[in-house]
Amino acid sequence: MAAIDTAGKSATSATSVVQQGDNIAHALSGAGGGLLAMTLTYPLITLSTRAQVESKRAHSSTYDAVRRIVQREGVSGLYAGLDSALFGISVTNFVYYYWYEWTRAFFERAAIKSSRASSRLTTIESMIAGAIAGSATVLITNPIWVVNTRMTARKSSSDLPINSKSARAPSTLATLRSLFKDEGPTALFAGVLPALVLVINPILQYTIFEQLKNALEKRRKVLPRDVFLLGAIGKLLATSITYPYITVKSRMHVASKDGPQDGMLESVRRIVREEGYAGLYKGIGPKVTQSVITAAFLFAFKDALYDLSVQLRRKVPAKLPLT
């Protein structure tokens, strides 16, 4: 009996180690995929963020916005805040995918124990996994995105003369120091409530992606191009539905301590009152384009990186203790 118990404990320990390694592999693959995808699409993020935080009098076409940024800040202006964004997306994706895979593994083990016909996640289970992973991600990474939005938006840049030295983007550390000095550490959690509401965005995205992928797998093998297209479809629907909250979150991120300190609902009312309902959708064109392209590349890169990690782990088998 003692030998059986020992063997059982060893098997459980081995399974736990393998699952932990798989979770980390997914997390690292998600972080790497996010870095590559964001680097490719960052200028669209800049255009969308500036459109979200500008007042209605500054409304212009995407082409005019690009021309104005390049005139005042050079091509590098389209990449303002890229360093903090890359750090943010790597941390965000690592945390999100780690917790998502951990929760998914929990549900799959429960399905096996209950002798369910399939261990694949149901729609409800996918949504719960997304909610847990998304909430953890928001609370850990919100300060990073506040700094990034401040750097990307740079509200006063439109009032500066062309080629002004003061138009140069401050560094990430300089922006962080300025936030602490002028507004205190609580400013790093500005917009956390709409960000938590926006957890529904990845929930919708990954639920749509997982269910479409599961449906396709029943018919044939899923190819890289399928992952690319399914990721794009999921993000397109999710971003279109949740965009007003994305606008509100960006406005709250750039609100200074001397400006209006509105709550989430009051921010929505203020935007509608001053700019109409269209104000909630400012910058949606470049944002949806960027989100769809980024998501498509992210899923494609992540799957490729994960498959690579699986191959590497097979070449270097884990040495597990026998006792």
N, C-alpha and C positions, 0 to 999 in steps of 0.2 A: 504493500500500500504506500509506504514511504517513497519507494522508487517511482511509483505512478504519479504521486503528488509532485515529486521533484521534476519529473518529465513534463507534467502539465504546466508547472510554473515556468519551466524553461521555454516551453512552446509559447506561452503567453507573453513572456519577456521578449522572445525573438520577434513575435508578431508586432508588439508595441514598438520595438526599435525600428522595424521595417516601415511601419506606418508613420512614425515620426520622421524618418528619412524621406518618405514620400511627400509628406506635408511640406517639408523644407524645400524639396526639389520643386514642387509646384510654386511655392512662395518665391524662390529665386528665379524661376522661369518667368513668373508674372512680373517681377521687378525688372528683369532684363528686357522683356517684351515691351514694358511700359517706357523704359528709357529710349529704346529704338523708335517706337511709335511717336512719342512726344517730340523727339528731336526733328523728325520729319515734318511735323504739322504745327510747330510752335508759333510761327507768324500768324496763323489763323486764330490761335488763342489770344494773342495780343490784340488783334482787331476786335474780336468778340468782347473781351474784357473792357476795352476802352469804350466800346459802344454801350455796354451795360451801365457804366458809371457816369457817362457824360449826360448833361441835361439835354432837353429837347432842342434847344437853340443850336446845339453843336451837331445836329443830325446831318449826315452826309453819306454818300455812297461808299461801298467798300473800296472802290478804286481811289476816290478822293482821300479816304482815310489812309490808305497805303502811301499815296503821294505826299500827304501832309507829314506823316511820321518820318519818311525818308528825308524830306526837305529839312525838317527841324533837328532830327537826331541821327540821320544817316541810316544805312541798312541795318546797323546794329540795333536801332530802335525797335525793329520788329522782333528782336530777341531779348528785349529787356526782361530781366528776371529769370532767364533760362536756367541759370545755375541752381536757384532755389526750386524751380519747377522740376528739374531732373532729380534733385535730392528728394523732393516731395513725392513725386510719382513712384520712385523706387521704394521709399518707405511705405507709401500708401498701398501699392500693389503687393509688397511683401506681407504686410499685416493682413490685408484683405484675403489674399489667397491662402495664407496659412490658416486663418480661422475658418474660412469657407471649407477647405479640405478637411480640417479637424471635425467640423460639424457634420459634413457629408459622411465621413468615415463612421461617426457615431450613429447616424441614421441607418447606414448600411449594415452595421453590426446588429442593430436592433431589428432590422428587417430579417436578417438571417436567423436570429434567435427565435423570432416569432413565426418562422417557417413561411414567410410571405413568398408568393410565387416569384417575384422579382426583387432584387436588392437595389435596383435603380431608384433614385429619389423621385417622389411624387411631386406634383406642382407645389403643394403646400410645404413640403419639406424643403424644396429648393428656395422658396420664399423665406422660410425661417432661417435657413443657413445664410442667405444673403443679408437678412436683417441683423443677425448676430455679428457677422463679419463686417458689415457696413458701419454699425454703431461703434464697434471697437476701433475701426479705422478713423472715423471722424474725431473721436475723443483724443486719439494719439497724434493725429496729423494736422488738426485745425490750425495750430500756430504757424506751421510751415506755409499753409496756403494763404493765411492773412498777410504774411511777409511777401509772398509771391504776388498777391493781388495788388498790394501797395506799390511794388516795383513795376508791375506791368501797367497799371492804370496811370500813375504819375499825373494826377488830375491837373496840376498847374502847368504842365508842359505846353498846353495849347496857348497859353498866354505869354510864353517866352519867345524872344526873337529868334529867328532862324540862325542855326549854328552857335547859339549861346552856350558858353561853357557850363552854365548851370543846368543846361538841358541834359547833360550827361547823366546816365543812370547811376544812382548810388549802389554800392555793393550790398550784398545780402546782410553782412554783419553791420554795415552802417545803417541800413533800414531797421534792423532788429534793435540796435542801440537807441535809435531815434524813437522807436515805439515805446521802449522801456522808459526812456527819459521823459517823453512828453505825455504819455498816456497811461503808463503803468502796465504791469503784466497782464491785467484783465483784458487789455486790448487784443491780446493774442487769441482770445476765445470769442471775439466778436463774430456774429453770424453763426454760432454753433447750433442754435435752434433750427434755422432753415437748413443747415447742413445735415442735421439729424433727420429732418423731414425728407431731405434729398437722398437719404439711404434707399428710398423707394426706387431711385433711378437704377442703381446696380441690381436691385432686386428684380425689377422688371427686365433689365437687360439680360441678366444671367438666367432668369427663369425662361424667358423667350428663347434664348440661345440653347439651353439644356433640353427644353422640350422639343424644339425643332431638330436638334441633333439626335435625340433619342428616336424621334419619328423616322429620320433619315436612315439611322443605323439598322432599323428593322427591314429596310428595303435593300440597302447596299452599304459597302464600306465608305466611310466618310473620308473624303480627300482634303488636302490642304486648301484648295480653292473653295470647298464647301464651308470650311471653318471660317475663311475670310468673309464670305457672303453672309453666313448666318450671324457672325459677329456684327457686321454692318447693319443688318436688319434689326437685331436686338437693340443696338444703340440708337438707331434712328427713331424707333418707336418710343424708347425710354426718354430720350432727350426732348423730343417734341412735346411729350406729356408734362414733363417737369420743368420746362424752361423758365416760367415765371419765378419759381423759387431760386433758380440759379442767378437770375438778375438781382433778386432781393439779397441773396447771400453776398454777391459782389459789392452791392451798395453798402451793406453793413460792414464789410471788410475795410472799405476805404473811408468810412465815416470817422472823422477826427473827434477828439474829446470836446472841441469847441462847437462842433456842428450839432444838428439834431440827432438825438439818441433815441430813435424810434425802435419799438419792438417789431416783430416780424409782421403782424397783421397791420400795424400802423404804417409800416414801410410800404406794404402793398397798397393801402388806401392812399398814401401820399403820392405814389407813382401814378395811380389811376386818376387822382384828382388833378395833378399838375401836367401829366403827359398823355392821359387817356390810356385805354387798355393796350394800345400799341407799345406804350412805354415798357410793359412787362416783357415784350418780345424783341427789344432792341438788341441787335447783334446776332439774331437767331440764325441768319444765313451762314456766316462764317463759323458760328459755334456748331451748328448741326453738321456742316461739312467736315469741320475738324474732328468732331466727336465720332462720326461714322468712319472716317478714314483711320483715325487713331485706333478705334475699337477693332476694325477689320485687321489692321496690321498687328495689334496687340494679341489677338487670338491666334493669328497665324504664327507670329514670332514665339509666343508662349508655347504652343504645341510643338514647334520645332525644337525649342530649347529643352522642353521637358523630355521629348524623345531622345535627345542627345544625352541628357543626364541619366536616363534609363540605361542607355548603351554603356556609358562610362561606369555606372554602378555594377553592371554585369561583368565588366572586365576586372573590377576590384571588389570581389565578394567581401561582405562584412564578416569580421571575425567576432562571433558571438560567444560568450562564456557558456560552458557546458553545465555549470552548476549554479 
